[in-house]
Amino acid sequence: MIKKIEYSIRKFLLRVLSWLSRKTKSSSDKIKINSDTKCLIIRINRIGDALVTTPFIHLLKQKTCCNISVLADRKNYFAFNNNPDIDEIMIYDKGLKGFFQTLKVINSRNFDIVIDAHDDVSTTVSFLISAIRCNYKLGLEKSNKSIFTHTTPRPDANKYHVTERICSLLKILEINYSKEEIKIIYNPTESSINKIKESFENIFHRNKFLLGINISAGSDARFWGTENFRLLINKLSEYDINIILICHQKDFDKAKKIIDEKFIFNPTNDFDLFAAVIQNLNMLFTPDTSAVFLADAKGITVFELFVKYQMDEIIWHPINSEFDCVITEEPTLHNIEFEQVWKKFLPFFEKHLKLYNELLK
């Protein structure tokens, strides 16, 4: 019932938006873009949303050398840090006051192009874009298409990865690219990398295959269970490897019930350290898509637990890293049995452990 009410309100707001944006005319004009062009790319919401936008940003910068500003929010702006393709990160504060403050700042910058990098419709972003003073407004063809001057058809979500769908916006600018050029970008600082390397040297006295097991995700629905993780580590203790358990602060007490505390890495809200840990692994086991894409940025092998509940699209898997996964169409990971995961994970793990050991010979 609540979902139906939310959908009705959203539909009504989008109708109001369509009426307010009636002065925005669709255009077939070719957009000229060069190093003097000022582009604003909007991508708010979650960390994973930010990371899957970085391939588009990279290609836009690489192909045009334009000036790129990104509008993110408090929950994901840090995922755009340390990115050489981005000239400025702007932060959107939610609420009516934040909306008008953001709008005022954006309009003072006189952007040439505003790009909605959302794969779905955001009512907030739609209202913001409709109110921005800008000659060119770009987006995927969705139910809010009336707010844009230029759109391109949204690729089929059942056939195309989310990164491919976002990168299809480049077609509007007549920018050619190959699928092989689509890469996640995130670079931890040298300070974070050195700190993690030093920590690993103190924890592990011998260099071995390093498996990172991340137990945390954006919601408790994606927590696989203390007993399952304990059993996983117990089974893996038969192998000559190093294991590090990664968790959010909120899951630290759970982590201590799974493994000895000295093998737990808790980044205490430091995203850059979190990324540095993941990018120094040989393999990552995780239920969290932001961790998946941080690993993907450096080609780290990934085993993913994925909740595909009421989701009619390709899962958010790595685009360059080798991966395998277990998928549930239920709303949580709680009912995925250990044996189901172990049966899928074991041959994948042993294959990569063997490759690692052969390289050391």
C-alpha positions as CSV (number, residue, x, y, z in Angstrom):
1,M,0.0,0.0,0.0
2,I,2.8,2.4,1.0
3,K,4.7,1.5,-2.2
4,K,1.6,2.4,-4.3
5,I,1.2,5.7,-2.5
6,E,4.9,6.5,-3.1
7,Y,4.5,5.6,-6.8
8,S,1.4,7.8,-7.2
9,I,3.1,10.8,-5.5
10,R,6.2,10.4,-7.7
11,K,4.0,10.1,-10.8
12,F,2.2,13.3,-9.8
13,L,5.4,15.2,-9.2
14,L,6.8,14.1,-12.5
15,R,3.6,15.4,-14.2
16,V,4.1,18.8,-12.4
17,L,7.7,18.7,-13.5
18,S,6.8,18.1,-17.1
19,W,4.5,21.1,-17.0
20,L,7.2,23.3,-15.4
21,S,9.8,22.3,-17.9
22,R,7.6,22.9,-21.0
23,K,10.0,25.7,-22.0
24,T,12.8,23.2,-22.3
25,K,12.8,22.2,-26.0
26,S,14.2,19.0,-27.4
27,S,17.0,19.8,-29.8
28,S,18.7,18.0,-32.6
29,D,21.6,20.5,-32.6
30,K,25.1,19.1,-32.6
31,I,26.8,20.0,-29.3
32,K,30.3,21.3,-29.7
33,I,32.5,20.2,-26.8
34,N,36.2,21.0,-26.2
35,S,38.7,21.9,-23.5
36,D,36.8,25.2,-22.8
37,T,33.5,23.5,-22.2
38,K,32.2,23.4,-18.7
39,C,30.3,20.2,-17.9
40,L,28.3,19.4,-14.8
41,I,27.6,15.7,-14.2
42,I,25.0,14.9,-11.5
43,R,25.1,11.6,-9.6
44,I,23.7,11.5,-6.1
45,N,22.7,8.6,-3.8
46,R,24.9,5.7,-3.0
47,I,28.7,4.9,-3.2
48,G,28.1,2.2,-5.9
49,D,26.1,4.8,-8.0
50,A,29.2,7.1,-7.9
51,L,31.6,4.4,-8.8
52,V,29.7,3.1,-11.8
53,T,29.6,6.7,-13.2
54,T,33.4,7.0,-13.3
55,P,33.8,5.1,-16.6
56,F,31.6,7.7,-18.3
57,I,33.5,10.6,-16.6
58,H,36.8,9.1,-17.7
59,L,35.8,8.6,-21.3
60,L,34.3,12.1,-21.5
61,K,37.5,13.6,-20.1
62,Q,39.8,11.5,-22.2
63,K,37.9,12.2,-25.5
64,T,37.2,15.9,-25.0
65,C,39.5,17.3,-22.3
66,C,36.5,19.4,-21.1
67,N,36.2,20.8,-17.6
68,I,34.2,18.4,-15.4
69,S,32.4,19.2,-12.2
70,V,30.5,16.5,-10.4
71,L,27.5,17.1,-8.2
72,A,27.3,14.3,-5.5
73,D,25.8,14.2,-2.0
74,R,27.1,13.5,1.5
75,K,26.7,9.7,1.1
76,N,28.9,9.3,-2.0
77,Y,31.0,12.3,-2.9
78,F,34.2,10.7,-1.5
79,A,34.0,8.0,-4.1
80,F,34.9,10.7,-6.6
81,N,38.0,11.8,-4.7
82,N,41.5,11.4,-6.1
83,N,40.1,11.2,-9.6
84,P,42.3,13.0,-12.2
85,D,39.3,13.2,-14.5
86,I,37.3,15.5,-12.2
87,D,38.1,19.1,-11.8
88,E,35.6,19.9,-9.0
89,I,33.3,18.0,-6.6
90,M,30.2,19.8,-5.5
91,I,28.0,18.4,-2.6
92,Y,24.3,18.5,-2.7
93,D,22.6,18.9,0.8
94,K,19.2,17.4,1.0
95,G,16.1,19.4,1.9
96,L,14.5,22.5,0.5
97,K,17.2,24.8,1.8
98,G,19.9,22.6,0.3
99,F,18.1,22.5,-3.0
100,F,18.0,26.2,-3.5
101,Q,21.5,26.7,-2.2
102,T,22.8,24.1,-4.7
103,L,20.7,25.7,-7.5
104,K,22.1,29.1,-6.8
105,V,25.7,27.8,-6.9
106,I,25.2,25.9,-10.1
107,N,23.6,28.8,-11.9
108,S,26.4,31.1,-10.8
109,R,28.9,28.8,-12.6
110,N,27.4,29.1,-16.1
111,F,27.8,25.5,-17.1
112,D,27.6,24.8,-20.8
113,I,26.3,21.2,-20.4
114,V,24.4,19.5,-17.6
115,I,24.3,15.7,-17.6
116,D,22.0,13.5,-15.6
117,A,24.1,10.4,-15.0
118,H,21.3,8.5,-13.3
119,D,20.2,5.3,-14.9
120,D,16.8,5.6,-13.3
121,V,14.5,8.6,-12.6
122,S,15.4,10.8,-9.5
123,T,12.6,13.2,-8.8
124,T,15.0,15.5,-6.9
125,V,17.5,15.5,-9.7
126,S,14.7,16.1,-12.3
127,F,13.5,19.2,-10.5
128,L,17.0,20.4,-10.1
129,I,17.9,20.0,-13.8
130,S,14.6,21.7,-14.9
131,A,15.6,24.7,-12.8
132,I,19.2,25.0,-13.9
133,R,20.0,27.7,-16.5
134,C,21.9,25.9,-19.2
135,N,21.8,25.6,-22.9
136,Y,22.3,21.8,-23.1
137,K,20.7,19.3,-20.7
138,L,21.5,15.6,-21.4
139,G,20.0,12.4,-20.1
140,L,18.9,8.9,-20.9
141,E,15.4,8.6,-22.4
142,K,13.2,8.0,-19.4
143,S,9.8,9.2,-18.1
144,N,11.4,12.6,-17.3
145,K,12.7,13.2,-20.8
146,S,10.8,16.5,-21.2
147,I,13.4,18.2,-18.9
148,F,16.3,17.5,-21.4
149,T,17.3,19.2,-24.6
150,H,19.1,16.0,-25.8
151,T,18.4,12.3,-24.9
152,T,19.5,8.9,-26.1
153,P,17.5,5.7,-25.7
154,R,18.2,3.9,-22.4
155,P,19.8,0.5,-23.3
156,D,18.0,-2.6,-22.2
157,A,18.9,-3.3,-18.6
158,N,18.5,-7.0,-19.1
159,K,21.3,-7.0,-21.7
160,Y,23.6,-4.1,-20.8
161,H,25.5,-3.5,-17.6
162,V,24.8,-0.3,-15.7
163,T,28.2,1.1,-16.7
164,E,27.3,0.5,-20.4
165,R,23.9,2.2,-20.0
166,I,25.5,5.3,-18.4
167,C,28.3,5.4,-21.0
168,S,25.7,5.4,-23.8
169,L,25.2,9.1,-23.0
170,L,28.4,9.7,-24.9
171,K,26.4,9.0,-28.1
172,I,24.6,12.3,-27.7
173,L,28.0,14.0,-28.0
174,E,29.0,11.7,-30.9
175,I,31.9,10.3,-28.9
176,N,33.0,6.9,-30.0
177,Y,34.4,4.3,-27.6
178,S,34.7,0.5,-27.2
179,K,33.4,-1.7,-24.5
180,E,37.0,-2.5,-23.5
181,E,37.5,1.2,-22.6
182,I,34.9,1.1,-19.9
183,K,36.8,1.0,-16.6
184,I,35.9,1.9,-13.0
185,I,38.2,4.6,-11.6
186,Y,39.2,4.9,-8.0
187,N,42.7,5.6,-6.8
188,P,43.5,5.5,-3.0
189,T,46.0,8.0,-1.8
190,E,49.6,7.0,-1.4
191,S,49.3,7.6,2.3
192,S,46.4,5.1,2.6
193,I,48.2,2.5,0.4
194,N,51.4,2.7,2.6
195,K,49.3,2.5,5.8
196,I,47.6,-0.7,4.6
197,K,50.8,-2.3,3.4
198,E,52.4,-1.6,6.8
199,S,49.4,-3.0,8.6
200,F,49.5,-6.2,6.5
201,E,53.2,-6.6,7.2
202,N,52.5,-6.4,11.0
203,I,49.6,-8.8,10.9
204,F,51.0,-11.4,8.4
205,H,54.6,-12.5,8.9
206,R,54.8,-14.3,5.5
207,N,53.6,-13.3,2.1
208,K,50.7,-15.6,1.0
209,F,47.6,-15.5,-1.1
210,L,45.5,-12.8,0.6
211,L,41.7,-13.3,0.8
212,G,39.6,-10.4,2.0
213,I,36.1,-11.3,3.4
214,N,33.9,-8.3,3.6
215,I,30.9,-9.0,5.8
216,S,29.2,-5.6,5.6
217,A,26.9,-4.0,3.0
218,G,24.5,-1.1,2.8
219,S,21.8,-2.9,4.7
220,D,21.4,-5.7,7.2
221,A,19.5,-7.6,4.5
222,R,22.8,-8.4,2.9
223,F,24.5,-9.7,6.0
224,W,25.0,-13.4,5.4
225,G,25.1,-14.4,9.1
226,T,27.8,-14.9,11.7
227,E,27.7,-18.7,11.6
228,N,28.1,-18.8,7.9
229,F,31.2,-16.6,7.9
230,R,32.7,-18.6,10.8
231,L,32.1,-21.8,8.9
232,L,33.7,-20.2,5.7
233,I,36.8,-19.2,7.6
234,N,37.0,-22.6,9.3
235,K,36.9,-24.4,6.0
236,L,39.5,-22.0,4.5
237,S,41.9,-22.6,7.5
238,E,42.9,-25.8,5.7
239,Y,44.6,-23.8,3.0
240,D,48.0,-22.0,3.3
241,I,46.6,-18.5,2.9
242,N,46.2,-15.2,4.8
243,I,42.7,-14.0,5.6
244,I,41.5,-10.5,6.5
245,L,38.0,-9.7,7.6
246,I,36.6,-6.4,6.5
247,C,33.6,-4.7,8.2
248,H,31.8,-1.4,8.9
249,Q,31.9,0.0,12.4
250,K,28.3,-1.1,12.9
251,D,29.3,-4.8,12.3
252,F,32.5,-4.8,14.4
253,D,30.9,-6.8,17.3
254,K,29.7,-9.4,14.8
255,A,33.2,-9.6,13.3
256,K,34.7,-10.3,16.6
257,K,32.5,-13.4,16.9
258,I,33.8,-14.6,13.5
259,I,37.6,-14.3,13.7
260,D,40.4,-13.1,16.0
261,E,40.2,-9.3,16.4
262,K,43.8,-8.9,15.0
263,F,42.6,-10.1,11.6
264,I,39.7,-7.6,11.4
265,F,40.0,-4.4,9.4
266,N,37.5,-1.8,10.4
267,P,38.1,1.5,8.4
268,T,36.1,3.6,10.8
269,N,34.4,5.5,8.1
270,D,37.6,6.1,6.1
271,F,36.6,5.2,2.6
272,D,40.1,5.7,1.2
273,L,41.5,3.1,3.6
274,F,38.6,0.7,2.8
275,A,39.5,1.0,-0.9
276,A,43.3,0.6,-0.2
277,V,42.6,-2.7,1.7
278,I,40.4,-4.1,-1.1
279,Q,42.9,-3.1,-3.8
280,N,45.7,-4.9,-2.0
281,L,43.9,-8.3,-1.9
282,N,44.3,-11.3,-4.2
283,M,40.6,-12.1,-3.9
284,L,37.6,-10.4,-2.4
285,F,34.5,-12.2,-1.0
286,T,31.7,-9.7,-0.6
287,P,27.9,-9.0,-0.5
288,D,28.5,-5.2,-1.2
289,T,28.5,-3.7,-4.7
290,S,30.7,-0.7,-3.8
291,A,33.4,-3.2,-2.7
292,V,32.9,-5.1,-5.9
293,F,33.7,-2.0,-8.0
294,L,36.6,-0.9,-5.9
295,A,38.1,-4.3,-6.5
296,D,37.2,-4.0,-10.2
297,A,39.1,-0.8,-10.5
298,K,42.4,-2.7,-9.9
299,G,41.4,-6.1,-11.5
300,I,41.1,-7.9,-8.1
301,T,39.2,-11.2,-8.4
302,V,35.7,-11.1,-6.9
303,F,33.2,-13.6,-5.5
304,E,29.9,-11.8,-4.9
305,L,26.8,-12.6,-2.9
306,F,24.0,-10.7,-4.7
307,V,20.4,-9.9,-3.7
308,K,18.4,-9.6,-6.9
309,Y,15.0,-8.9,-5.3
310,Q,12.3,-7.4,-7.6
311,M,15.1,-6.3,-9.9
312,D,14.7,-6.7,-13.6
313,E,18.2,-6.0,-14.8
314,I,21.8,-7.4,-15.0
315,I,23.4,-7.7,-11.6
316,W,26.0,-5.1,-10.6
317,H,29.0,-7.4,-11.2
318,P,32.6,-6.4,-12.1
319,I,33.2,-5.3,-15.6
320,N,36.9,-6.1,-15.9
321,S,37.8,-8.4,-12.9
322,E,37.2,-12.1,-13.1
323,F,34.3,-13.0,-10.9
324,D,31.7,-15.6,-9.8
325,C,28.6,-15.2,-7.7
326,V,25.7,-16.6,-5.9
327,I,22.4,-14.8,-6.5
328,T,19.2,-14.9,-4.5
329,E,15.9,-13.4,-5.7
330,E,14.7,-13.3,-2.1
331,P,14.9,-9.9,-0.2
332,T,17.8,-11.0,2.0
333,L,20.8,-13.3,2.1
334,H,19.6,-15.0,5.2
335,N,18.2,-18.0,3.4
336,I,21.3,-18.8,1.3
337,E,22.7,-21.9,2.8
338,F,26.4,-22.3,3.4
339,E,26.7,-25.4,1.2
340,Q,25.2,-23.6,-1.7
341,V,27.8,-20.9,-1.5
342,W,30.7,-23.2,-0.7
343,K,30.0,-25.5,-3.6
344,K,30.2,-22.5,-6.0
345,F,33.1,-20.7,-4.2
346,L,35.5,-23.6,-3.6
347,P,36.5,-24.4,-7.2
348,F,36.7,-20.6,-8.0
349,F,38.9,-20.0,-5.0
350,E,41.1,-23.1,-5.7
351,K,41.6,-22.1,-9.3
352,H,42.9,-18.7,-8.4
353,L,45.0,-20.0,-5.4
354,K,46.7,-22.4,-7.8
355,L,47.4,-19.6,-10.3
356,Y,48.9,-17.5,-7.6
357,N,51.2,-20.3,-6.3
358,E,52.3,-21.1,-9.9
359,L,53.4,-17.5,-10.4
360,L,55.5,-17.7,-7.2
361,K,57.5,-20.7,-8.5
